[in-house]
């Protein structure tokens, strides 16, 4: 599933024209994202139809990293060959509670084969997080997952949705998870869309919990809450990335849960981020 001739000509033409356009005057220390990744949930249907070709297309767009969801190809060994051929790396994968418990041995083998560093719990079922005490119990489980992951050579992480930002008895569950987990054992992958959808402020969390967010989901949000391509909504990405050192961000994964056209969305988001310049703060 390579680029069509028409797509290639259009892309090449745009690249050639860009060389003649005036460039903005930027501060001497203006920076940019150098390795942009994508969460493969964005292209899940394409992966089911053509796993290898989908990774080919993402690499052709310019992505350097991928974060796996559940679909990791036919076998870890075969998927590793595809990653090596395309030049992509997979620093993170989304996992289930079962993957950290009954399926742990298989998880370790898979992650070592694919070169994964961050093992990320993607979701907690709603009936298991109804109270603050539920979240406190999860924080303790996270510490256990983290110790187990570190002993095997990995880092455990947790990916938020909006629910962790919804107050329970006047407290934010996300704060409990951050406050009652060991920073050495538990990292967090902040989903910027869900953080904002839940009423949270990414910059405030970066300031209060510095260094806890090595991973972020870069997901556009319009003012009415609609999920959009990165750069098309109201999120001030330059302000967020300006605090990347404070937050501890190392990997940036583009994501769109329900794009009308997955590859068009992935392309638009990549081009926006590739052109974005910001001032480190």
C-alpha positions as CSV (number, residue, x, y, z in Angstrom):
1,X,0.0,0.0,0.0
2,X,2.5,2.6,-1.2
3,X,1.6,6.1,-2.2
4,X,-0.1,6.4,-5.6
5,X,1.6,8.2,-8.4
6,X,-0.8,11.1,-8.1
7,X,-0.2,11.3,-4.3
8,X,3.6,11.2,-4.9
9,X,3.5,14.0,-7.5
10,X,1.4,16.2,-5.3
11,X,3.6,15.6,-2.3
12,X,6.8,16.2,-4.3
13,X,5.3,19.4,-5.8
14,X,4.3,20.8,-2.4
15,X,7.8,20.1,-1.1
16,X,9.4,21.8,-4.0
17,X,7.2,24.9,-3.7
18,X,8.0,25.1,0.0
19,X,11.6,25.9,-0.8
20,X,10.5,29.2,-2.5
21,X,8.1,30.4,0.2
22,X,9.3,33.0,2.8
23,X,10.2,31.5,6.1
24,X,9.1,33.0,9.4
25,X,11.6,34.7,11.5
26,X,12.0,32.6,14.7
27,X,13.8,33.2,17.9
28,X,17.4,31.8,17.9
29,X,16.3,29.1,20.4
30,X,13.0,28.1,18.6
31,X,12.7,24.3,18.6
32,X,10.7,21.6,16.9
33,X,9.7,18.0,17.4
34,X,12.3,15.8,15.8
35,X,10.8,12.3,16.2
36,X,7.0,12.2,15.7
37,X,5.1,9.0,16.4
38,X,1.6,7.7,15.9
39,X,-0.7,5.5,18.0
40,X,-1.8,2.7,15.7
41,X,-5.3,2.8,17.0
42,X,-5.7,5.6,14.5
43,X,-5.2,3.3,11.5
44,X,-6.6,0.1,13.1
45,X,-8.9,-0.8,10.1
46,X,-6.0,-0.4,7.7
47,X,-3.8,-2.6,9.9
48,X,-6.4,-5.4,9.8
49,X,-6.5,-5.2,6.0
50,X,-2.8,-4.8,5.3
51,X,-0.4,-4.7,8.3
52,X,2.8,-4.3,6.4
53,X,1.5,-1.9,3.9
54,X,0.0,0.3,6.6
55,X,3.4,0.7,8.3
56,X,4.9,1.4,4.9
57,X,2.5,4.3,4.4
58,X,3.1,5.7,7.9
59,X,6.9,5.7,7.4
60,X,6.4,7.4,4.0
61,X,4.4,10.2,5.6
62,X,7.4,10.8,7.9
63,X,6.6,9.1,11.2
64,X,9.5,7.6,13.0
65,X,7.8,5.9,15.9
66,X,4.6,3.9,16.5
67,X,2.8,2.9,19.6
68,X,1.0,-0.4,19.3
69,X,-2.6,-1.0,20.4
70,X,-3.7,-4.6,20.3
71,X,-2.8,-5.3,16.7
72,X,0.9,-6.1,16.5
73,X,1.0,-8.3,13.3
74,X,1.1,-12.0,12.9
75,X,4.0,-12.6,15.3
76,X,6.5,-10.5,17.2
77,X,9.3,-11.8,15.0
78,X,7.5,-10.9,11.8
79,X,6.5,-7.5,13.1
80,X,10.1,-6.8,14.1
81,X,11.2,-7.4,10.5
82,X,8.6,-4.9,9.3
83,X,9.8,-2.3,11.8
84,X,13.4,-2.8,10.7
85,X,12.5,-2.6,7.0
86,X,10.5,0.6,7.4
87,X,12.9,2.2,9.9
88,X,10.1,2.6,12.5
89,X,10.6,2.0,16.2
90,X,8.0,1.0,18.7
91,X,8.9,2.6,22.1
92,X,5.5,1.9,23.6
93,X,2.5,-0.4,23.5
94,X,-1.0,-0.3,25.0
95,X,-1.9,-3.3,27.1
96,X,-4.6,-4.7,29.3
97,X,-4.7,-5.8,32.9
98,X,-4.5,-9.4,31.8
99,X,-1.2,-8.6,29.9
100,X,0.3,-7.5,33.3
101,X,-1.0,-10.5,35.2
102,X,-1.9,-13.9,33.7
103,X,-0.3,-13.0,30.3
104,X,2.9,-11.5,31.8
105,X,5.4,-14.0,30.3
106,X,4.0,-13.5,26.8
107,X,4.0,-9.7,27.3
108,X,7.7,-9.7,28.3
109,X,8.7,-11.9,25.3
110,X,6.7,-9.7,22.9
111,X,8.1,-6.4,24.3
112,X,11.7,-7.6,24.2
113,X,11.3,-8.8,20.6
114,X,9.8,-5.5,19.4
115,X,12.1,-3.2,21.4
116,X,9.3,-1.7,23.4
117,X,10.3,0.3,26.5
118,X,7.0,1.5,27.9
119,X,4.3,-0.9,28.8
120,X,1.1,1.2,29.1
121,X,-2.1,0.2,30.7
122,X,-4.7,1.7,28.4
123,X,-7.9,1.5,30.4
124,X,-9.6,0.6,33.7
125,X,-13.1,-0.8,33.4
126,X,-15.8,1.6,34.7
127,X,-17.0,-0.8,37.4
128,X,-13.6,-1.0,38.9
129,X,-13.0,2.8,39.4
130,X,-16.3,4.1,40.9
131,X,-14.9,5.4,44.1
132,X,-11.7,7.1,45.4
133,X,-10.8,4.0,47.3
134,X,-11.0,2.1,44.0
135,X,-8.4,4.5,42.6
136,X,-6.3,4.1,45.7
137,X,-6.3,0.4,45.2
138,X,-5.4,0.9,41.5
139,X,-2.5,3.1,42.6
140,X,-1.1,0.3,44.7
141,X,-1.6,-2.1,41.8
142,X,0.2,0.3,39.5
143,X,3.2,0.3,41.9
144,X,3.2,-3.5,41.7
145,X,3.0,-3.5,37.9
146,X,5.8,-0.9,37.9
147,X,8.1,-3.0,40.0
148,X,7.4,-6.0,37.9
149,X,8.0,-4.1,34.7
150,X,11.3,-2.6,35.9
151,X,12.6,-5.9,37.0
152,X,12.1,-7.1,33.4
153,X,13.7,-4.1,31.9
154,X,10.7,-2.0,31.1
155,X,8.8,1.1,32.4
156,X,5.1,0.8,33.4
157,X,2.8,3.6,32.4
158,X,-0.9,4.6,32.5
159,X,-3.0,6.3,29.9
160,X,-5.8,8.6,31.0
161,X,-9.2,9.3,29.7
162,X,-11.6,12.1,30.8
163,X,-13.0,10.0,33.7
164,X,-9.8,10.4,35.8
165,X,-10.4,14.2,35.7
166,X,-14.0,14.0,36.9
167,X,-14.1,14.9,40.7
168,X,-15.3,12.3,43.1
169,X,-16.2,13.6,46.6
170,X,-14.3,16.8,45.7
171,X,-11.1,15.1,44.6
172,X,-9.7,14.4,41.2
173,X,-8.8,10.7,40.7
174,X,-5.9,11.5,38.5
175,X,-4.3,13.3,41.4
176,X,-4.7,10.2,43.5
177,X,-3.0,8.1,40.9
178,X,-0.1,10.5,40.6
179,X,0.2,11.2,44.3
180,X,0.0,7.6,45.5
181,X,2.3,6.0,42.9
182,X,6.1,5.8,43.1
183,X,7.7,8.0,40.4
184,X,10.5,5.5,40.0
185,X,8.0,2.8,39.1
186,X,5.0,4.5,37.5
187,X,5.0,6.8,34.5
188,X,2.0,8.5,32.9
189,X,1.0,8.9,29.3
190,X,-1.1,12.1,29.2
191,X,-3.8,12.1,26.5
192,X,-4.1,15.8,25.8
193,X,-7.6,15.5,24.3
194,X,-9.0,13.6,27.2
195,X,-7.3,15.8,29.7
196,X,-9.0,18.9,28.2
197,X,-12.3,17.0,27.7
198,X,-12.3,16.2,31.4
199,X,-11.7,19.9,32.4
200,X,-8.0,19.5,33.2
201,X,-5.1,21.8,32.5
202,X,-2.1,19.9,31.0
203,X,0.3,22.7,32.0
204,X,-0.9,22.7,35.6
205,X,-0.3,19.0,35.8
206,X,3.2,19.4,34.3
207,X,4.0,22.0,36.9
208,X,2.7,20.0,39.9
209,X,4.1,16.7,38.8
210,X,7.3,17.4,36.8
211,X,8.9,14.6,35.0
212,X,6.0,12.2,35.3
213,X,4.8,12.3,31.7
214,X,7.3,10.7,29.3
215,X,4.6,10.0,26.8
216,X,1.8,12.1,25.4
217,X,-1.1,11.5,23.0
218,X,-1.2,14.4,20.6
219,X,-4.9,14.6,19.7
220,X,-6.7,17.7,18.4
221,X,-9.8,19.1,20.1
222,X,-12.2,21.8,18.8
223,X,-13.8,24.3,21.2
224,X,-17.1,22.3,21.1
225,X,-15.2,19.1,22.1
226,X,-15.1,17.5,18.7
227,X,-12.0,15.4,18.1
228,X,-10.1,16.8,15.1
229,X,-6.7,16.5,13.4
230,X,-3.8,18.0,15.3
231,X,-3.6,21.7,14.5
232,X,-7.2,22.0,13.3
233,X,-8.6,22.7,16.8
234,X,-8.1,25.0,19.7
235,X,-5.2,23.3,21.5
236,X,-2.2,25.5,22.0
237,X,0.4,22.9,21.0
238,X,3.3,25.3,21.1
239,X,2.6,26.1,24.8
240,X,2.3,22.5,25.6
241,X,5.5,21.5,23.9
242,X,7.3,24.5,25.4
243,X,7.0,22.7,28.7
244,X,8.2,19.3,27.4
245,X,11.3,19.3,29.6
246,X,9.3,20.1,32.7
247,X,6.8,17.4,31.9
248,X,9.6,14.9,31.0
249,X,8.1,14.2,27.6
250,X,10.2,11.9,25.4
251,X,7.7,10.5,22.9
252,X,4.8,12.2,21.1
253,X,2.1,10.0,19.5
254,X,-0.5,11.4,17.2
255,X,-3.9,9.9,17.6
256,X,-7.4,10.3,16.2
257,X,-10.1,7.9,17.5
258,X,-12.5,8.1,14.6
259,X,-11.0,9.9,11.6
260,X,-13.1,10.0,8.4
261,X,-9.9,9.1,6.5
262,X,-7.2,7.7,8.7
263,X,-4.3,8.4,6.4
264,X,-5.4,11.9,5.5
265,X,-5.7,12.6,9.2
266,X,-2.3,11.1,10.0
267,X,-0.8,13.1,7.2
268,X,-2.4,16.4,8.2
269,X,-1.4,16.0,11.8
270,X,2.2,15.1,10.9
271,X,2.6,18.0,8.6
272,X,1.3,20.4,11.2
273,X,3.7,19.1,13.9
274,X,6.6,18.9,11.5
275,X,6.2,22.6,10.7
276,X,5.4,23.7,14.3
277,X,8.1,25.8,16.1
278,X,8.0,26.7,19.7
279,X,10.1,28.3,22.4
280,X,11.4,26.0,25.2
281,X,10.3,27.3,28.5
